[in-house]
């Protein structure tokens, strides 16, 4: 279909990869548990939008340029690490956990943008799509962006649905926490983001 093969295997493999926890999951869980379902859902949509950037880059060969250029990889890696640390520090400095029922549109936009850039600035996501998607593209269609875009959309749709479920589940847990526990949970997520940022900065290509 559309220059792809073994689509059922791709969907199954993608689902296994989608449910594997990572920094995207951590961001969604942190937002959902401390600020409720709406915040978590917006975070999931922001991450999905960021994922589309990597899918498009893989389809049109930009990820291959990133993989081939050590300097480009390093710049993106350091930018991503700095952004993760920035988010982590902002969460650590939170004076309180934002109320789930009092999220202004500007706050939701900020959550979406943070989710978007958390994903876009992760060079390992770009390299993942570059390595994973071609395995399910027919040899005769390898030069076309269509199969890459199709597979990427399937992957992203499954991932977004899973992330929305994670957001809902974490929001239920968050409702059981009192204000103090929610605040410290938020700060714990912030500390993990600082750690992930530092690990990304020190990682090798």
SVG drawing of the C-alpha trace seen along z (x, -y; Angstrom):
<svg xmlns="http://www.w3.org/2000/svg" viewBox="-12 -34 43 42">
<polyline fill="none" stroke="black" stroke-width="0.4" points="0.0,0.0 1.4,-3.4 4.9,-1.8 5.0,0.0 5.1,3.6 4.4,5.6 2.0,2.9 0.5,5.1 4.0,5.8 4.8,2.1 1.7,1.2 2.5,3.8 6.1,2.7 5.1,-1.0 2.6,-0.2 5.4,1.4 7.6,-1.6 4.8,-4.0 4.2,-2.5 7.9,-2.5 8.3,-5.4 10.5,-8.3 10.8,-12.0 7.6,-12.7 5.7,-10.4 7.3,-12.0 6.2,-15.5 2.6,-14.3 2.4,-12.5 3.8,-15.6 1.4,-18.0 -1.6,-15.6 -0.9,-14.7 -0.4,-18.3 -2.7,-20.2 -5.3,-17.8 -6.6,-16.0 -6.8,-19.2 -3.1,-20.0 -2.0,-16.5 -4.0,-16.3 -2.6,-19.5 0.9,-18.3 0.2,-15.1 -1.0,-17.1 2.1,-19.3 4.3,-16.3 2.4,-14.9 2.9,-18.1 6.6,-17.9 6.7,-14.4 5.3,-15.5 8.3,-17.7 10.6,-14.7 8.4,-12.6 8.5,-15.3 12.2,-15.7 12.7,-11.9 10.4,-11.8 12.4,-14.6 15.9,-13.5 16.6,-16.2 17.2,-13.6 19.8,-12.0 21.7,-15.3 21.5,-15.5 22.8,-11.9 25.7,-12.7 26.7,-16.0 28.3,-15.7 28.2,-19.5 24.4,-19.7 23.7,-16.8 25.7,-18.5 24.0,-21.8 20.5,-20.2 21.6,-18.0 22.8,-20.9 19.7,-23.0 17.5,-20.1 19.5,-19.5 19.3,-23.2 15.5,-23.2 15.0,-20.1 17.0,-21.7 15.1,-24.9 11.7,-23.1 13.1,-21.1 14.4,-24.2 11.1,-26.0 9.2,-23.0 11.7,-22.9 11.1,-26.5 7.3,-26.2 5.8,-27.8 2.6,-25.7 1.0,-23.3 -1.3,-25.1 -5.0,-24.3 -6.5,-22.0 -9.7,-24.0 -8.0,-27.4 -5.9,-27.0 -6.0,-30.1 -5.7,-29.7 -2.2,-31.2 -1.2,-28.5 -2.5,-25.8 -0.6,-27.3 2.6,-27.3 2.1,-23.6 1.5,-22.8 4.6,-24.8 6.8,-23.1 5.6,-19.7 6.3,-20.6 9.9,-21.8 10.6,-19.0 10.1,-16.6 11.5,-18.6 14.8,-19.4 15.5,-15.7 17.9,-14.6 17.5,-10.9 13.8,-11.1 15.0,-12.2 17.5,-9.4 14.9,-6.9 12.6,-7.7 15.5,-7.6 16.4,-4.1 12.9,-2.7 10.7,-3.8 12.8,-2.6 12.5,1.0 8.9,1.0 9.3,-0.9 9.4,1.1 12.7,0.9 11.1,-0.6 9.5,-3.4 12.5,-4.4 13.0,-7.6 9.4,-8.8 8.3,-10.7 4.8,-9.2 5.5,-5.9 7.6,-7.7 4.7,-10.2 2.1,-7.4 4.1,-5.3 4.9,-8.4 1.2,-9.4 0.2,-5.9 2.9,-5.9 2.0,-9.4 -1.7,-8.6 -1.1,-5.5 1.3,-7.4 -1.0,-10.3 -3.9,-8.0 -1.7,-6.2 -0.4,-9.6 -4.0,-10.8 -4.7,-7.6 -1.6,-8.2 -2.8,-11.8 -6.2,-10.6 -4.7,-7.9 -2.2,-10.3 -4.9,-12.9 -6.9,-10.3 -3.9,-9.8 -3.4,-13.5 -6.9,-14.0 -6.1,-11.7 -3.1,-13.8 -3.5,-16.8 -1.9,-20.2 1.4,-19.5 1.8,-16.1 1.0,-17.5 3.6,-20.2 6.4,-17.8 5.4,-15.5 5.7,-18.4 9.2,-19.2 10.2,-15.5 9.3,-15.6 11.4,-18.8 14.4,-17.1 14.1,-14.2 14.0,-16.7 17.2,-18.3 18.8,-14.8 17.5,-13.9 18.8,-17.2 22.3,-16.6 22.3,-13.0 21.3,-14.2 24.1,-16.9 26.7,-14.2 25.4,-11.5 27.3,-10.4 25.9,-10.3"/>
</svg>
